[in-house]
Amino acid sequence: MRRALRLLLILCGAAALLTACETAPVTGRSQIMLVSENEERQMGLQAYQQVLAKEPLSHDAQANALVEKVGKRIAAAAERPPAEMWRAPHFRWEFKTIDKNEPNAFCLPGGKVAVYTGLLPITRNEAGLAVVIGHEVAHALARHGAERMSDQMVASVGTAAAATALATTVSGRNRTYLPAMMAAVGAGATVGFILPMSRAQESEADRIGLVLMAMAGYDPHEAIGLWERMRAANAGRKGQAEWLSTHPADTTRINNIRSWVNEAMKYYRPRD
């Protein structure tokens, strides 16, 4: 049994290395991808249709035009990668504004973008909105959704292997503690692998998003003000400790963005 378990772990590790053949835009980070682009886009389209079926679309012509304008500029930048920094996605872009007082936005695989009207008072202007849309498009461009599913698969295999190892090695009175030990293994995988990866993806989307907005003609410095306003909007809300969260703390994001602005400014060409 132990020999078989070791073989399973070796095979899983080899499979992960063999499939870690994709590279994230801008950062160059290696990614494990166990989900095909076609599968990812199909799931993205299905999720997008479900959201539009239950959420009210905005009838505010000005808000709709703003989201469409900024979205198309960011999308055009995504389709023109600089110096082979990423592969042009050729998405079927759509931009919708959802009439809901919620500070939220998303871009699903395939280029399906939605912005909630509750976010617009925080973004304030085109450049502020470009920060948000650039960040969301970056998630789709870097295939973070597919990577997250792949990470879950790898974590599930690892957790199952660890649980099998525990089941075969723990004996006697110690078996009473086996359920708690297995639960601890699962929690360890979440806190030690899944959550840190999610935070890393969020930071990566911030960094890629700065480059996208710069290419689209928006000053990346605007991202600092946007996240300072976001931090002010979140003030007073009781949040989780950063190490237990899927997102970096607002202060962490602002500090990171300050360190990445000069990189993004290399691609900045002001537009009217």
C-alpha positions as CSV (number, residue, x, y, z in Angstrom):
1,M,0.0,0.0,0.0
2,R,2.8,2.4,0.9
3,R,4.6,1.6,-2.3
4,A,1.4,2.3,-4.3
5,L,0.9,5.5,-2.5
6,R,4.4,6.7,-3.2
7,L,3.9,5.8,-6.8
8,L,0.6,7.8,-6.9
9,L,2.4,10.9,-5.5
10,I,5.2,10.6,-7.9
11,L,2.8,10.3,-10.8
12,C,0.8,13.3,-9.6
13,G,3.9,15.4,-9.3
14,A,5.1,14.4,-12.7
15,A,1.7,15.2,-14.2
16,A,1.7,18.6,-12.6
17,L,5.2,19.4,-13.9
18,L,4.2,18.2,-17.4
19,T,1.1,20.4,-17.5
20,A,2.8,23.5,-16.0
21,C,3.5,24.6,-19.5
22,E,1.6,27.9,-19.6
23,T,3.0,31.2,-18.6
24,A,1.1,34.1,-17.1
25,P,1.3,37.4,-18.9
26,V,3.6,40.2,-17.7
27,T,4.8,38.2,-14.6
28,G,6.1,35.1,-16.4
29,R,4.8,32.9,-13.6
30,S,4.4,29.2,-14.6
31,Q,0.9,27.8,-14.3
32,I,-0.6,24.4,-14.0
33,M,-3.5,24.0,-16.4
34,L,-5.6,20.8,-16.4
35,V,-8.6,22.5,-18.0
36,S,-8.7,23.2,-21.7
37,E,-9.4,26.7,-23.1
38,N,-12.5,25.4,-24.8
39,E,-13.9,23.9,-21.6
40,E,-13.1,27.1,-19.7
41,R,-14.8,29.3,-22.3
42,Q,-17.9,27.1,-22.3
43,M,-18.2,27.3,-18.5
44,G,-17.6,31.1,-18.7
45,L,-20.4,31.5,-21.2
46,Q,-22.8,29.4,-19.2
47,A,-22.0,31.3,-16.0
48,Y,-22.4,34.7,-17.9
49,Q,-25.8,33.7,-19.2
50,Q,-27.0,32.6,-15.7
51,V,-25.9,36.0,-14.3
52,L,-27.7,37.9,-17.0
53,A,-30.9,35.8,-16.5
54,K,-31.2,36.8,-12.9
55,E,-29.5,40.2,-12.5
56,P,-31.2,43.5,-13.7
57,L,-29.4,45.2,-16.5
58,S,-28.9,49.0,-16.3
59,H,-31.1,51.3,-18.4
60,D,-28.8,54.3,-17.7
61,A,-27.5,55.3,-21.1
62,Q,-24.6,57.3,-19.7
63,A,-23.4,54.4,-17.4
64,N,-23.8,51.9,-20.2
65,A,-21.8,54.0,-22.6
66,L,-19.0,54.5,-20.1
67,V,-18.6,50.8,-19.4
68,E,-18.7,50.0,-23.1
69,K,-16.1,52.7,-24.0
70,V,-13.6,51.8,-21.3
71,G,-14.2,48.1,-21.9
72,K,-13.5,48.3,-25.6
73,R,-10.3,50.2,-25.0
74,I,-9.1,47.6,-22.5
75,A,-10.2,44.8,-24.8
76,A,-8.3,46.3,-27.7
77,A,-5.2,46.5,-25.6
78,A,-5.6,42.8,-24.6
79,E,-5.8,41.8,-28.3
80,R,-2.5,43.6,-29.1
81,P,0.1,42.1,-26.8
82,P,3.4,43.9,-26.7
83,A,6.6,41.9,-27.6
84,E,5.1,38.5,-27.2
85,M,4.2,39.2,-23.6
86,W,1.0,37.1,-24.0
87,R,-0.9,35.4,-26.8
88,A,-3.8,37.4,-28.2
89,P,-7.0,35.8,-26.8
90,H,-9.4,36.7,-29.6
91,F,-12.3,36.7,-27.2
92,R,-15.9,37.5,-28.2
93,W,-16.1,40.6,-26.0
94,E,-19.3,41.7,-24.4
95,F,-19.8,44.6,-21.9
96,K,-22.9,44.8,-19.6
97,T,-23.8,47.1,-16.8
98,I,-25.8,45.6,-14.0
99,D,-28.2,47.9,-12.1
100,K,-27.3,46.8,-8.6
101,N,-25.9,48.8,-5.6
102,E,-22.9,46.5,-5.2
103,P,-19.2,47.4,-5.7
104,N,-18.5,44.5,-8.0
105,A,-17.3,43.6,-11.5
106,F,-16.2,40.5,-13.4
107,C,-14.8,39.2,-16.6
108,L,-15.6,35.6,-17.4
109,P,-13.5,33.4,-19.8
110,G,-14.2,34.4,-23.3
111,G,-14.4,38.1,-22.6
112,K,-17.8,38.4,-20.9
113,V,-17.5,41.6,-18.8
114,A,-20.1,43.0,-16.3
115,V,-19.8,46.0,-14.1
116,Y,-22.3,46.7,-11.2
117,T,-23.6,50.3,-10.9
118,G,-22.6,50.3,-7.2
119,L,-19.0,50.4,-8.3
120,L,-19.3,53.6,-10.3
121,P,-19.3,56.1,-7.4
122,I,-16.0,54.6,-6.3
123,T,-14.3,54.5,-9.7
124,R,-15.6,58.1,-10.3
125,N,-14.1,58.5,-13.8
126,E,-12.9,56.6,-16.9
127,A,-9.5,56.0,-15.5
128,G,-10.8,54.6,-12.3
129,L,-13.1,52.3,-14.2
130,A,-10.2,51.2,-16.4
131,V,-8.4,50.0,-13.2
132,V,-11.3,47.7,-12.4
133,I,-11.9,46.5,-16.0
134,G,-8.2,46.0,-16.6
135,H,-8.0,43.9,-13.4
136,E,-10.9,41.8,-14.4
137,V,-9.8,41.3,-18.0
138,A,-6.4,40.3,-16.6
139,H,-8.0,37.4,-14.8
140,A,-9.4,36.1,-18.1
141,L,-6.3,36.8,-20.0
142,A,-4.2,34.9,-17.5
143,R,-6.7,32.1,-17.4
144,H,-7.0,32.3,-13.6
145,G,-10.3,30.5,-13.6
146,A,-8.9,27.4,-15.3
147,E,-5.8,27.6,-13.1
148,R,-8.0,27.8,-9.9
149,M,-9.9,24.7,-11.0
150,S,-6.6,22.9,-11.8
151,D,-5.3,23.8,-8.4
152,Q,-8.4,22.4,-6.7
153,M,-7.8,19.2,-8.6
154,V,-4.2,18.9,-7.5
155,A,-5.1,19.8,-3.9
156,S,-7.9,17.1,-3.9
157,V,-5.5,14.4,-5.1
158,G,-2.9,15.5,-2.6
159,T,-5.4,15.6,0.2
160,A,-6.8,12.1,-0.8
161,A,-3.3,10.7,-0.8
162,A,-2.5,12.2,2.6
163,A,-5.8,10.8,4.0
164,T,-4.9,7.4,2.6
165,A,-1.5,7.5,4.2
166,L,-3.0,8.4,7.5
167,A,-5.6,5.7,7.3
168,T,-2.9,3.1,6.7
169,T,-0.4,4.3,9.4
170,V,-2.6,5.3,12.3
171,S,-3.7,2.5,14.5
172,G,-5.0,1.6,17.9
173,R,-6.4,4.3,20.1
174,N,-5.0,7.0,17.8
175,R,-7.7,6.1,15.2
176,T,-10.1,7.9,17.4
177,Y,-8.4,11.1,16.2
178,L,-8.3,10.1,12.6
179,P,-11.3,12.3,11.4
180,A,-9.8,15.3,13.1
181,M,-6.4,14.6,11.5
182,M,-8.0,14.3,8.1
183,A,-9.9,17.5,8.6
184,A,-6.6,19.2,9.5
185,V,-5.1,18.0,6.3
186,G,-7.9,19.5,4.3
187,A,-7.7,22.8,6.2
188,G,-3.9,22.8,5.7
189,A,-4.4,22.4,1.9
190,T,-6.8,25.4,1.9
191,V,-4.8,27.7,4.1
192,G,-1.4,26.6,2.8
193,F,-2.1,26.3,-0.9
194,I,-5.5,27.4,-2.2
195,L,-5.8,30.7,-0.4
196,P,-2.3,31.9,-1.1
197,M,-2.7,31.0,-4.7
198,S,-5.9,33.0,-4.9
199,R,-4.2,36.0,-3.4
200,A,-1.3,35.6,-5.8
201,Q,-3.7,35.6,-8.7
202,E,-5.4,38.8,-7.4
203,S,-2.1,40.5,-7.2
204,E,-1.1,39.3,-10.6
205,A,-4.3,40.6,-12.1
206,D,-3.6,44.0,-10.5
207,R,-0.1,44.0,-12.1
208,I,-1.4,42.9,-15.5
209,G,-4.3,45.3,-15.3
210,L,-1.9,48.2,-14.9
211,V,-0.2,47.3,-18.1
212,L,-3.6,46.9,-19.9
213,M,-4.9,50.3,-18.8
214,A,-1.6,51.9,-19.7
215,M,-1.8,50.4,-23.2
216,A,-5.4,51.6,-23.5
217,G,-4.2,55.2,-22.8
218,Y,-5.1,55.5,-19.1
219,D,-2.5,56.6,-16.5
220,P,-1.7,53.7,-14.2
221,H,-1.1,56.1,-11.3
222,E,-4.9,56.3,-11.2
223,A,-5.0,52.8,-9.7
224,I,-3.5,54.1,-6.4
225,G,-6.4,56.6,-6.0
226,L,-9.0,54.0,-6.9
227,W,-7.7,51.5,-4.3
228,E,-7.4,54.3,-1.7
229,R,-11.1,55.0,-2.3
230,M,-11.9,51.3,-2.2
231,R,-10.1,51.1,1.2
232,A,-12.1,54.0,2.5
233,A,-15.4,52.4,1.3
234,N,-14.4,49.2,3.2
235,A,-13.5,51.0,6.3
236,G,-15.5,49.9,9.3
237,R,-16.3,46.5,7.8
238,K,-15.0,43.6,9.7
239,G,-12.9,41.5,7.4
240,Q,-10.9,38.3,7.7
241,A,-7.2,38.3,8.4
242,E,-5.3,38.5,5.1
243,W,-3.9,34.9,5.4
244,L,-7.5,33.6,5.6
245,S,-8.7,35.7,2.7
246,T,-8.9,35.1,-1.1
247,H,-7.8,38.7,-1.7
248,P,-4.9,40.7,-0.5
249,A,-5.6,43.4,2.1
250,D,-6.3,46.9,0.6
251,T,-3.1,48.3,2.1
252,T,-1.1,45.4,0.5
253,R,-2.6,46.1,-2.9
254,I,-1.9,49.8,-2.7
255,N,1.8,49.1,-1.8
256,N,2.1,46.5,-4.5
257,I,0.6,48.9,-7.1
258,R,2.9,51.7,-6.1
259,S,5.9,49.3,-6.8
260,W,4.4,48.3,-10.3
261,V,3.4,51.7,-11.6
262,N,6.8,52.4,-13.2
263,E,6.7,49.1,-15.1
264,A,3.3,49.9,-16.5
265,M,4.2,53.5,-17.4
266,K,6.6,52.1,-20.1
267,Y,3.4,51.2,-22.1
268,Y,1.5,54.4,-21.4
269,R,0.6,56.5,-24.4
270,P,-2.0,59.3,-23.4
271,R,-5.1,59.4,-25.5
272,D,-7.8,62.1,-25.8
